[in-house]
Amino acid sequence: MSLPSEIDLKLLVQHIKLTAKALGFQQVGIADVDLSQHHQNLDSWLAKGYHGEMDYLSRNLDLRKHPEQLHQGTRRVISVRMDYLPEDAKFAQSLSNSQQAYISRYALGRDYHKLMRKRLNQLGKAINQYCERQLNMRPFVDSAPVLERQLATKAGLGWTGKHSLIINQDAGSWFFLGELFIDLPLPTDQAVEQQCGDCVACITICPTQAIVAPYQVDARRCISYLTIEYAGVIDEELRPLMGNRIYGCDDCQLTCPWNRYAQLTQEADFATREQLDQPGLLTLFAWTEAEFLSKTEGSPIRRIGYQQWIRNLAIALGNASYSEQALQQLKDKQDVGEIAQLHIQWAISQQQNKAATASRKTARLIRIVEKGLSRDA
């Protein structure tokens, strides 16, 4: 397509970036649509089955590899970053207390998809107004076969960390990505150099060792995949490693040295909901399905559904220290399906084993004390 001769593309890019930041995006970059350098890695990752049951990742591969086919006429991708880290995230307190639930920090507030898509639409309207014509654009926020991380790196938003997430030297990795496909030959930004060096902190800390090699994650072992994307029966080998993480896992980001530079979100919608601020496992486990749907309305958590929610909580309760109340609530839970019930039964056995261990320790302590008293006598 052609533009009116008076349109200076460099000035347009400046306008796009200023407008995007005014709309609440912390960073904006522009990439071309050539992703050929990533094709082989994608094919290899899929061939190894590392995508688990996320079959959608193996569908529409041509569209995923060729953005210009996903939205006809696309010549550039405007990639944006929006920080989501809430204030006072209480990472350590939540992870260290086995009676509390740990929820990935991105999911503590409102769902980001609609918010970011709305802002990208507003950005598109601003571009149309600037150019005084209707351009061919389409926004995407984790909603189509888009290689968003690869596009973000091409657009200079950061580099790919060994945990496969995008890292920015000034903002760490606590951010969402979104894209606006556009049919203009805008000047592109330069990719930044990889700066992880010899650091393997994210690989070392992963509870389930899901990062099987630098830049390769086996989703089938990843707690985020298991608690969010996977609806089936979780291997017993992996359940104890999940701890109290009931929705997602942030360990690889928590240990990343670059996240010392992470920025707190400026979006009120991403602030922690009251009912998700260090919630107790038993409190969440006691929710009925109606309460779950009500309390997670507008939250990304809602999409996993009640049965998966209960399954995840059951595993966390099985991993928690012994509690008579927990054991009773597990036994009383009846309004669940077969998969959730299977994990509840596992949790019951775990709690009973801990009760038996505690009883043996108490009996041993009593014998030691009685023996000591008899000697004194």
C-alpha positions as a Python dict, from the first residue, in 0.01 Angstrom:
ca = {
    (1, 'M'): (0, 0, 0),
    (2, 'S'): (108, 360, -32),
    (3, 'L'): (74, 650, 206),
    (4, 'P'): (20, 1017, 136),
    (5, 'S'): (359, 1164, 56),
    (6, 'E'): (346, 1398, 353),
    (7, 'I'): (358, 1108, 601),
    (8, 'D'): (706, 1073, 746),
    (9, 'L'): (738, 714, 876),
    (10, 'K'): (1007, 806, 1128),
    (11, 'L'): (785, 1076, 1275),
    (12, 'L'): (494, 832, 1273),
    (13, 'V'): (701, 584, 1476),
    (14, 'Q'): (777, 858, 1730),
    (15, 'H'): (405, 935, 1750),
    (16, 'I'): (321, 565, 1793),
    (17, 'K'): (567, 525, 2079),
    (18, 'L'): (457, 840, 2259),
    (19, 'T'): (90, 748, 2220),
    (20, 'A'): (149, 391, 2337),
    (21, 'K'): (322, 509, 2652),
    (22, 'A'): (40, 755, 2718),
    (23, 'L'): (-197, 457, 2693),
    (24, 'G'): (-10, 274, 2970),
    (25, 'F'): (242, 62, 2781),
    (26, 'Q'): (586, 84, 2935),
    (27, 'Q'): (778, -2, 2618),
    (28, 'V'): (713, -19, 2246),
    (29, 'G'): (921, -174, 1968),
    (30, 'I'): (870, -248, 1601),
    (31, 'A'): (969, -569, 1425),
    (32, 'D'): (952, -703, 1071),
    (33, 'V'): (768, -1028, 1005),
    (34, 'D'): (1062, -1252, 917),
    (35, 'L'): (1074, -1519, 1189),
    (36, 'S'): (1268, -1777, 989),
    (37, 'Q'): (1551, -1784, 1242),
    (38, 'H'): (1308, -1931, 1498),
    (39, 'H'): (1145, -2197, 1281),
    (40, 'Q'): (1391, -2478, 1352),
    (41, 'N'): (1380, -2431, 1730),
    (42, 'L'): (1001, -2431, 1725),
    (43, 'D'): (985, -2746, 1516),
    (44, 'S'): (1237, -2922, 1741),
    (45, 'W'): (1052, -2821, 2059),
    (46, 'L'): (724, -2954, 1923),
    (47, 'A'): (885, -3275, 1795),
    (48, 'K'): (1010, -3351, 2146),
    (49, 'G'): (656, -3320, 2280),
    (50, 'Y'): (755, -3042, 2516),
    (51, 'H'): (424, -2866, 2452),
    (52, 'G'): (238, -3144, 2636),
    (53, 'E'): (-134, -3138, 2562),
    (54, 'M'): (-131, -2780, 2432),
    (55, 'D'): (-221, -2908, 2087),
    (56, 'Y'): (-308, -2559, 1967),
    (57, 'L'): (66, -2485, 1958),
    (58, 'S'): (117, -2747, 1687),
    (59, 'R'): (-180, -2627, 1482),
    (60, 'N'): (-167, -2342, 1230),
    (61, 'L'): (212, -2357, 1223),
    (62, 'D'): (233, -2166, 897),
    (63, 'L'): (34, -1881, 1048),
    (64, 'R'): (251, -1888, 1359),
    (65, 'K'): (570, -1877, 1155),
    (66, 'H'): (446, -1619, 906),
    (67, 'P'): (262, -1324, 1068),
    (68, 'E'): (181, -1181, 727),
    (69, 'Q'): (-38, -1488, 665),
    (70, 'L'): (-217, -1464, 998),
    (71, 'H'): (-331, -1113, 909),
    (72, 'Q'): (-308, -1053, 537),
    (73, 'G'): (-105, -748, 439),
    (74, 'T'): (93, -726, 763),
    (75, 'R'): (437, -575, 709),
    (76, 'R'): (536, -482, 1063),
    (77, 'V'): (444, -580, 1417),
    (78, 'I'): (421, -319, 1691),
    (79, 'S'): (518, -507, 2009),
    (80, 'V'): (429, -361, 2348),
    (81, 'R'): (517, -432, 2709),
    (82, 'M'): (293, -372, 3012),
    (83, 'D'): (429, -430, 3363),
    (84, 'Y'): (209, -629, 3600),
    (85, 'L'): (402, -676, 3926),
    (86, 'P'): (168, -570, 4209),
    (87, 'E'): (284, -371, 4507),
    (88, 'D'): (381, -578, 4812),
    (89, 'A'): (364, -909, 4624),
    (90, 'K'): (460, -1108, 4938),
    (91, 'F'): (646, -1378, 4752),
    (92, 'A'): (839, -1526, 5044),
    (93, 'Q'): (552, -1518, 5292),
    (94, 'S'): (319, -1701, 5054),
    (95, 'L'): (568, -1968, 4946),
    (96, 'S'): (700, -2039, 5294),
    (97, 'N'): (360, -2093, 5459),
    (98, 'S'): (227, -2435, 5357),
    (99, 'Q'): (-121, -2342, 5482),
    (100, 'Q'): (-147, -2056, 5234),
    (101, 'A'): (-200, -2071, 4858),
    (102, 'Y'): (56, -1938, 4615),
    (103, 'I'): (-90, -1783, 4301),
    (104, 'S'): (127, -1654, 4020),
    (105, 'R'): (165, -1279, 4055),
    (106, 'Y'): (24, -1208, 3709),
    (107, 'A'): (-313, -1355, 3810),
    (108, 'L'): (-374, -1163, 4133),
    (109, 'G'): (-570, -886, 3963),
    (110, 'R'): (-801, -859, 3663),
    (111, 'D'): (-748, -1049, 3341),
    (112, 'Y'): (-502, -860, 3123),
    (113, 'H'): (-634, -972, 2783),
    (114, 'K'): (-927, -732, 2750),
    (115, 'L'): (-742, -440, 2904),
    (116, 'M'): (-444, -468, 2669),
    (117, 'R'): (-655, -539, 2362),
    (118, 'K'): (-862, -228, 2432),
    (119, 'R'): (-546, -17, 2464),
    (120, 'L'): (-406, -162, 2141),
    (121, 'N'): (-731, -77, 1963),
    (122, 'Q'): (-699, 277, 2094),
    (123, 'L'): (-343, 288, 1964),
    (124, 'G'): (-466, 174, 1625),
    (125, 'K'): (-729, 450, 1617),
    (126, 'A'): (-463, 706, 1705),
    (127, 'I'): (-247, 584, 1415),
    (128, 'N'): (-544, 611, 1177),
    (129, 'Q'): (-611, 965, 1293),
    (130, 'Y'): (-249, 1061, 1249),
    (131, 'C'): (-238, 915, 896),
    (132, 'E'): (-587, 1045, 813),
    (133, 'R'): (-689, 714, 665),
    (134, 'Q'): (-810, 368, 767),
    (135, 'L'): (-510, 138, 787),
    (136, 'N'): (-511, -242, 792),
    (137, 'M'): (-437, -335, 1155),
    (138, 'R'): (-523, -606, 1405),
    (139, 'P'): (-438, -637, 1776),
    (140, 'F'): (-336, -962, 1945),
    (141, 'V'): (-297, -1041, 2315),
    (142, 'D'): (-215, -1407, 2365),
    (143, 'S'): (-520, -1492, 2156),
    (144, 'A'): (-399, -1636, 1824),
    (145, 'P'): (-106, -1829, 1675),
    (146, 'V'): (148, -1553, 1737),
    (147, 'L'): (512, -1602, 1835),
    (148, 'E'): (490, -1306, 2070),
    (149, 'R'): (819, -1361, 2250),
    (150, 'Q'): (1015, -1399, 1929),
    (151, 'L'): (853, -1083, 1792),
    (152, 'A'): (928, -899, 2116),
    (153, 'T'): (1296, -986, 2093),
    (154, 'K'): (1308, -869, 1730),
    (155, 'A'): (1142, -546, 1840),
    (156, 'G'): (1409, -486, 2103),
    (157, 'L'): (1189, -530, 2409),
    (158, 'G'): (1441, -766, 2566),
    (159, 'W'): (1618, -1095, 2517),
    (160, 'T'): (1508, -1454, 2574),
    (161, 'G'): (1617, -1582, 2915),
    (162, 'K'): (1716, -1940, 2980),
    (163, 'H'): (1368, -1993, 3126),
    (164, 'S'): (1229, -1891, 2782),
    (165, 'L'): (1070, -1568, 2913),
    (166, 'I'): (1165, -1222, 2786),
    (167, 'I'): (1400, -1023, 3009),
    (168, 'N'): (1446, -648, 2992),
    (169, 'Q'): (1758, -499, 3149),
    (170, 'D'): (1560, -212, 3303),
    (171, 'A'): (1243, -398, 3395),
    (172, 'G'): (1319, -765, 3454),
    (173, 'S'): (1051, -1003, 3328),
    (174, 'W'): (731, -922, 3517),
    (175, 'F'): (537, -794, 3217),
    (176, 'F'): (274, -887, 2960),
    (177, 'L'): (324, -869, 2584),
    (178, 'G'): (83, -758, 2315),
    (179, 'E'): (103, -694, 1941),
    (180, 'L'): (-52, -470, 1680),
    (181, 'F'): (-11, -608, 1328),
    (182, 'I'): (3, -327, 1072),
    (183, 'D'): (42, -294, 696),
    (184, 'L'): (299, -12, 701),
    (185, 'P'): (672, -45, 628),
    (186, 'L'): (766, 127, 954),
    (187, 'P'): (1134, 158, 1053),
    (188, 'T'): (1221, -135, 1281),
    (189, 'D'): (1401, -144, 1614),
    (190, 'Q'): (1720, -335, 1684),
    (191, 'A'): (1723, -655, 1887),
    (192, 'V'): (1925, -642, 2210),
    (193, 'E'): (2206, -877, 2301),
    (194, 'Q'): (2146, -1176, 2526),
    (195, 'Q'): (2271, -1090, 2874),
    (196, 'C'): (2218, -1401, 3086),
    (197, 'G'): (2584, -1498, 3058),
    (198, 'D'): (2678, -1802, 3265),
    (199, 'C'): (2385, -1761, 3507),
    (200, 'V'): (2172, -2074, 3550),
    (201, 'A'): (1972, -1962, 3855),
    (202, 'C'): (1636, -2022, 3685),
    (203, 'I'): (1736, -2371, 3577),
    (204, 'T'): (1863, -2463, 3923),
    (205, 'I'): (1564, -2338, 4119),
    (206, 'C'): (1285, -2491, 3908),
    (207, 'P'): (1098, -2720, 4155),
    (208, 'T'): (1026, -2986, 3892),
    (209, 'Q'): (1336, -2934, 3676),
    (210, 'A'): (1115, -2837, 3384),
    (211, 'I'): (1390, -2626, 3224),
    (212, 'V'): (1560, -2924, 3067),
    (213, 'A'): (1828, -2715, 2896),
    (214, 'P'): (1896, -2344, 2851),
    (215, 'Y'): (1602, -2192, 2659),
    (216, 'Q'): (1409, -2521, 2658),
    (217, 'V'): (1114, -2582, 2888),
    (218, 'D'): (937, -2918, 2900),
    (219, 'A'): (586, -2799, 2973),
    (220, 'R'): (487, -3146, 3091),
    (221, 'R'): (692, -3085, 3407),
    (222, 'C'): (622, -2713, 3444),
    (223, 'I'): (398, -2620, 3738),
    (224, 'S'): (239, -2336, 3541),
    (225, 'Y'): (139, -2581, 3271),
    (226, 'L'): (22, -2844, 3519),
    (227, 'T'): (-196, -2606, 3722),
    (228, 'I'): (-331, -2394, 3437),
    (229, 'E'): (-313, -2566, 3098),
    (230, 'Y'): (-341, -2932, 3198),
    (231, 'A'): (-676, -3065, 3314),
    (232, 'G'): (-587, -3429, 3368),
    (233, 'V'): (-433, -3643, 3640),
    (234, 'I'): (-100, -3505, 3761),
    (235, 'D'): (177, -3762, 3812),
    (236, 'E'): (227, -3855, 4176),
    (237, 'E'): (599, -3797, 4129),
    (238, 'L'): (533, -3429, 4057),
    (239, 'R'): (266, -3356, 4319),
    (240, 'P'): (499, -3316, 4621),
    (241, 'L'): (722, -3084, 4416),
    (242, 'M'): (433, -2846, 4353),
    (243, 'G'): (417, -2738, 4717),
    (244, 'N'): (142, -2482, 4772),
    (245, 'R'): (145, -2345, 4415),
    (246, 'I'): (-217, -2373, 4307),
    (247, 'Y'): (-212, -2147, 3999),
    (248, 'G'): (112, -2097, 3814),
    (249, 'C'): (468, -2074, 3942),
    (250, 'D'): (709, -1780, 3955),
    (251, 'D'): (1023, -1945, 4089),
    (252, 'C'): (1232, -1896, 3775),
    (253, 'Q'): (1148, -1526, 3778),
    (254, 'L'): (1194, -1487, 4152),
    (255, 'T'): (1552, -1604, 4131),
    (256, 'C'): (1646, -1406, 3819),
    (257, 'P'): (1901, -1134, 3908),
    (258, 'W'): (1753, -901, 3646),
    (259, 'N'): (1426, -879, 3838),
    (260, 'R'): (1592, -657, 4095),
    (261, 'Y'): (1514, -389, 3835),
    (262, 'A'): (1150, -489, 3794),
    (263, 'Q'): (900, -205, 3794),
    (264, 'L'): (575, -206, 3990),
    (265, 'T'): (261, -190, 3780),
    (266, 'Q'): (83, 140, 3734),
    (267, 'E'): (-244, -32, 3648),
    (268, 'A'): (-504, -40, 3923),
    (269, 'D'): (-665, -343, 3754),
    (270, 'F'): (-351, -548, 3824),
    (271, 'A'): (-357, -479, 4198),
    (272, 'T'): (-410, -785, 4418),
    (273, 'R'): (-773, -873, 4485),
    (274, 'E'): (-860, -886, 4853),
    (275, 'Q'): (-968, -1251, 4843),
    (276, 'L'): (-637, -1347, 4675),
    (277, 'D'): (-410, -1162, 4919),
    (278, 'Q'): (-231, -1449, 5098),
    (279, 'P'): (-542, -1670, 5101),
    (280, 'G'): (-557, -1981, 5318),
    (281, 'L'): (-582, -2313, 5136),
    (282, 'L'): (-881, -2421, 5340),
    (283, 'T'): (-1065, -2097, 5269),
    (284, 'L'): (-1028, -2146, 4895),
    (285, 'F'): (-1101, -2519, 4916),
    (286, 'A'): (-1429, -2444, 5090),
    (287, 'W'): (-1560, -2236, 4800),
    (288, 'T'): (-1854, -2385, 4617),
    (289, 'E'): (-1855, -2375, 4240),
    (290, 'A'): (-2088, -2073, 4250),
    (291, 'E'): (-1850, -1894, 4487),
    (292, 'F'): (-1553, -1980, 4265),
    (293, 'L'): (-1726, -1834, 3960),
    (294, 'S'): (-1830, -1524, 4151),
    (295, 'K'): (-1501, -1454, 4324),
    (296, 'T'): (-1291, -1511, 4010),
    (297, 'E'): (-1511, -1309, 3776),
    (298, 'G'): (-1285, -1099, 3554),
    (299, 'S'): (-981, -1296, 3670),
    (300, 'P'): (-758, -1517, 3453),
    (301, 'I'): (-803, -1787, 3717),
    (302, 'R'): (-1162, -1843, 3617),
    (303, 'R'): (-1074, -2012, 3290),
    (304, 'I'): (-933, -2326, 3455),
    (305, 'G'): (-1275, -2411, 3596),
    (306, 'Y'): (-1385, -2532, 3937),
    (307, 'Q'): (-1276, -2896, 3904),
    (308, 'Q'): (-919, -2805, 3815),
    (309, 'W'): (-918, -2544, 4093),
    (310, 'I'): (-1015, -2809, 4349),
    (311, 'R'): (-761, -3054, 4204),
    (312, 'N'): (-482, -2800, 4248),
    (313, 'L'): (-591, -2712, 4600),
    (314, 'A'): (-611, -3079, 4695),
    (315, 'I'): (-249, -3128, 4595),
    (316, 'A'): (-146, -2824, 4799),
    (317, 'L'): (-338, -2955, 5101),
    (318, 'G'): (-167, -3291, 5061),
    (319, 'N'): (166, -3109, 5072),
    (320, 'A'): (71, -2893, 5370),
    (321, 'S'): (166, -2976, 5726),
    (322, 'Y'): (-83, -3196, 5912),
    (323, 'S'): (-408, -3032, 6009),
    (324, 'E'): (-709, -3209, 6152),
    (325, 'Q'): (-932, -2947, 5992),
    (326, 'A'): (-769, -3000, 5653),
    (327, 'L'): (-814, -3375, 5677),
    (328, 'Q'): (-1180, -3335, 5765),
    (329, 'Q'): (-1248, -3086, 5484),
    (330, 'L'): (-1085, -3319, 5236),
    (331, 'K'): (-1302, -3606, 5351),
    (332, 'D'): (-1615, -3392, 5339),
    (333, 'K'): (-1563, -3262, 4985),
    (334, 'Q'): (-1822, -3434, 4769),
    (335, 'D'): (-1926, -3193, 4492),
    (336, 'V'): (-1638, -3272, 4259),
    (337, 'G'): (-1565, -3486, 3955),
    (338, 'E'): (-1360, -3800, 3923),
    (339, 'I'): (-1022, -3635, 3856),
    (340, 'A'): (-1054, -3388, 4142),
    (341, 'Q'): (-1170, -3670, 4373),
    (342, 'L'): (-866, -3879, 4281),
    (343, 'H'): (-635, -3599, 4395),
    (344, 'I'): (-842, -3546, 4709),
    (345, 'Q'): (-794, -3911, 4801),
    (346, 'W'): (-420, -3869, 4750),
    (347, 'A'): (-424, -3563, 4975),
    (348, 'I'): (-615, -3752, 5242),
    (349, 'S'): (-353, -4028, 5242),
    (350, 'Q'): (-75, -3768, 5263),
    (351, 'Q'): (-242, -3599, 5560),
    (352, 'Q'): (-304, -3934, 5731),
    (353, 'N'): (60, -4032, 5686),
    (354, 'K'): (169, -3705, 5843),
    (355, 'A'): (-72, -3758, 6131),
    (356, 'A'): (73, -4106, 6188),
    (357, 'T'): (428, -3971, 6176),
    (358, 'A'): (340, -3696, 6421),
    (359, 'S'): (176, -3953, 6651),
    (360, 'R'): (488, -4174, 6648),
    (361, 'K'): (710, -3876, 6725),
    (362, 'T'): (485, -3776, 7013),
    (363, 'A'): (483, -4131, 7152),
    (364, 'R'): (863, -4147, 7127),
    (365, 'L'): (896, -3814, 7305),
    (366, 'I'): (664, -3934, 7583),
    (367, 'R'): (873, -4249, 7629),
    (368, 'I'): (1191, -4043, 7651),
    (369, 'V'): (1036, -3810, 7908),
    (370, 'E'): (893, -4099, 8113),
    (371, 'K'): (1229, -4275, 8107),
    (372, 'G'): (1398, -3961, 8230),
    (373, 'L'): (1143, -3917, 8507),
    (374, 'S'): (1185, -4277, 8622),
    (375, 'R'): (1560, -4229, 8653),
    (376, 'D'): (1511, -3914, 8859),
    (377, 'A'): (1280, -4102, 9089),
}
